[in-house]
Amino acid sequence: MIVLFKYSLFKTFISLKKRNQNYEKLFHLNKILAFKNK
């Protein structure tokens, strides 16, 4: 039971990290676009 809990925590952590990376990419793209529009 505990192993399953740890596994789900691990999966959640990984999905959060992936989502974070996507946000960082979007943020970077927005900065580049804003810079080009100036």
C-alpha positions as CSV (number, residue, x, y, z in Angstrom):
1,M,0.0,0.0,0.0
2,I,2.8,2.4,0.9
3,V,4.7,1.5,-2.2
4,L,1.7,2.4,-4.3
5,F,1.4,5.7,-2.5
6,K,5.0,6.6,-3.1
7,Y,4.7,5.6,-6.8
8,S,1.7,7.9,-7.3
9,L,3.6,10.7,-5.5
10,F,6.6,10.1,-7.9
11,K,4.3,10.2,-10.9
12,T,2.7,13.4,-9.8
13,F,6.2,14.9,-9.2
14,I,7.3,14.0,-12.7
15,S,4.2,15.3,-14.3
16,L,4.6,18.6,-12.4
17,K,8.2,18.9,-13.5
18,K,7.2,18.3,-17.1
19,R,4.5,20.9,-16.8
20,N,7.0,23.3,-15.2
21,Q,9.3,22.9,-18.2
22,N,6.5,23.6,-20.6
23,Y,5.7,26.8,-18.7
24,E,9.3,27.8,-18.8
25,K,9.4,27.3,-22.6
26,L,6.2,29.3,-23.0
27,F,7.6,32.1,-20.8
28,H,10.8,32.1,-22.8
29,L,8.9,32.3,-26.1
30,N,6.8,35.1,-24.8
31,K,9.9,37.0,-23.8
32,I,11.4,36.5,-27.3
33,L,8.1,37.6,-28.9
34,A,7.8,40.7,-26.7
35,F,11.4,41.6,-27.5
36,K,10.9,41.2,-31.3
37,N,7.7,43.4,-31.1
38,K,9.5,46.3,-29.5
